[in-house]
């Protein structure tokens, strides 16, 4: 029964994502999602909706970084280490330099805030959410800085100057929102209820807009002729990271719920918002969308099989 519940949860968590994405496919083919609308929706998400969601999530959470120092250290080291390793191998895997930014984002930018926390809650309850939330602010800040730097660095519109990277990072509304939200959460600064409610309403636009855009950007012809870049990013994110990361975390001393939560974090699919970021920085939104699609499918299999395995072995 326990195994059935784990598989059932994976289905109910991922199915709505694909239903909304498929709605985007249908609306785009029917001509109801024009290119102009998708560009405007991407700007709205990138500049307002996503920053609002992240700010409210972090500013209203109970951030206490030192409650589980070993878990915090190991999980942050894993996310940073796998990101840097992906950067190291990118020139080998991706021959076309302009595609490396999209590859690196797809291979390292997990949907931690949404899928990761949802899975932690389903498997471990509020205690799992509290544990997963400890490094969340650091994850989000690092992921955004790393991915934006890589997208800007390998952008076809980039002039190659370091000042360009710094400007893109410092002026990025998502990073600003994350830093401000984490600061407010750590310092326990109260937020007026009107501001919080308005922010939550604006943030709720993020997921549907991103998923509709994702569906409209999907090119199923690429799935029939898969590219090394797309499959490489997918296997790195959903298979290589948990298969290598969980044993290393076990050796580092993580056990039980800590090991299980780290597994969920590492095996989470590529974030749907990566499609918006790719388009904003001149990358291929089609490639980014297909990485999200492929990673969602692979993550479903890996999460279900991995949780069952860890439970059977008594490791998580």
Secondary structure as the mmCIF struct_conf table of DSSP 4:
data_model
#
loop_
_struct_conf.conf_type_id
_struct_conf.id
_struct_conf.beg_label_comp_id
_struct_conf.beg_label_asym_id
_struct_conf.beg_label_seq_id
_struct_conf.end_label_comp_id
_struct_conf.end_label_asym_id
_struct_conf.end_label_seq_id
HELX_RH_AL_P HELX_RH_AL_P1 UNK A 2 UNK A 29
TURN_TY1_P TURN_TY1_P1 UNK A 30 UNK A 31
BEND BEND1 UNK A 32 UNK A 33
HELX_RH_AL_P HELX_RH_AL_P2 UNK A 35 UNK A 44
HELX_RH_PI_P HELX_RH_PI_P1 UNK A 45 UNK A 49
HELX_RH_AL_P HELX_RH_AL_P3 UNK A 50 UNK A 59
TURN_TY1_P TURN_TY1_P2 UNK A 60 UNK A 60
BEND BEND2 UNK A 61 UNK A 61
TURN_TY1_P TURN_TY1_P3 UNK A 65 UNK A 68
HELX_RH_AL_P HELX_RH_AL_P4 UNK A 69 UNK A 93
BEND BEND3 UNK A 96 UNK A 96
HELX_RH_3T_P HELX_RH_3T_P1 UNK A 97 UNK A 99
HELX_RH_AL_P HELX_RH_AL_P5 UNK A 100 UNK A 108
STRN STRN1 UNK A 110 UNK A 110
HELX_RH_PI_P HELX_RH_PI_P2 UNK A 112 UNK A 116
HELX_RH_AL_P HELX_RH_AL_P6 UNK A 117 UNK A 134
TURN_TY1_P TURN_TY1_P4 UNK A 135 UNK A 135
HELX_RH_AL_P HELX_RH_AL_P7 UNK A 136 UNK A 153
TURN_TY1_P TURN_TY1_P5 UNK A 154 UNK A 154
TURN_TY1_P TURN_TY1_P6 UNK A 156 UNK A 157
HELX_RH_AL_P HELX_RH_AL_P8 UNK A 162 UNK A 170
TURN_TY1_P TURN_TY1_P7 UNK A 171 UNK A 171
HELX_RH_AL_P HELX_RH_AL_P9 UNK A 173 UNK A 187
TURN_TY1_P TURN_TY1_P8 UNK A 188 UNK A 188
HELX_RH_AL_P HELX_RH_AL_P10 UNK A 193 UNK A 203
TURN_TY1_P TURN_TY1_P9 UNK A 204 UNK A 204
HELX_RH_AL_P HELX_RH_AL_P11 UNK A 205 UNK A 217
HELX_RH_AL_P HELX_RH_AL_P12 UNK A 220 UNK A 224
TURN_TY1_P TURN_TY1_P10 UNK A 225 UNK A 225
HELX_RH_AL_P HELX_RH_AL_P13 UNK A 228 UNK A 235
HELX_RH_PI_P HELX_RH_PI_P3 UNK A 236 UNK A 240
HELX_RH_AL_P HELX_RH_AL_P14 UNK A 241 UNK A 251
TURN_TY1_P TURN_TY1_P11 UNK A 252 UNK A 253
HELX_RH_AL_P HELX_RH_AL_P15 UNK A 256 UNK A 266
TURN_TY1_P TURN_TY1_P12 UNK A 267 UNK A 267
HELX_LH_PP_P HELX_LH_PP_P1 UNK A 268 UNK A 269
STRN STRN2 UNK A 270 UNK A 270
HELX_LH_PP_P HELX_LH_PP_P2 UNK A 271 UNK A 271
TURN_TY1_P TURN_TY1_P13 UNK A 272 UNK A 273
HELX_RH_AL_P HELX_RH_AL_P16 UNK A 274 UNK A 280
TURN_TY1_P TURN_TY1_P14 UNK A 281 UNK A 282
HELX_RH_AL_P HELX_RH_AL_P17 UNK A 285 UNK A 312
TURN_TY1_P TURN_TY1_P15 UNK A 313 UNK A 314
#
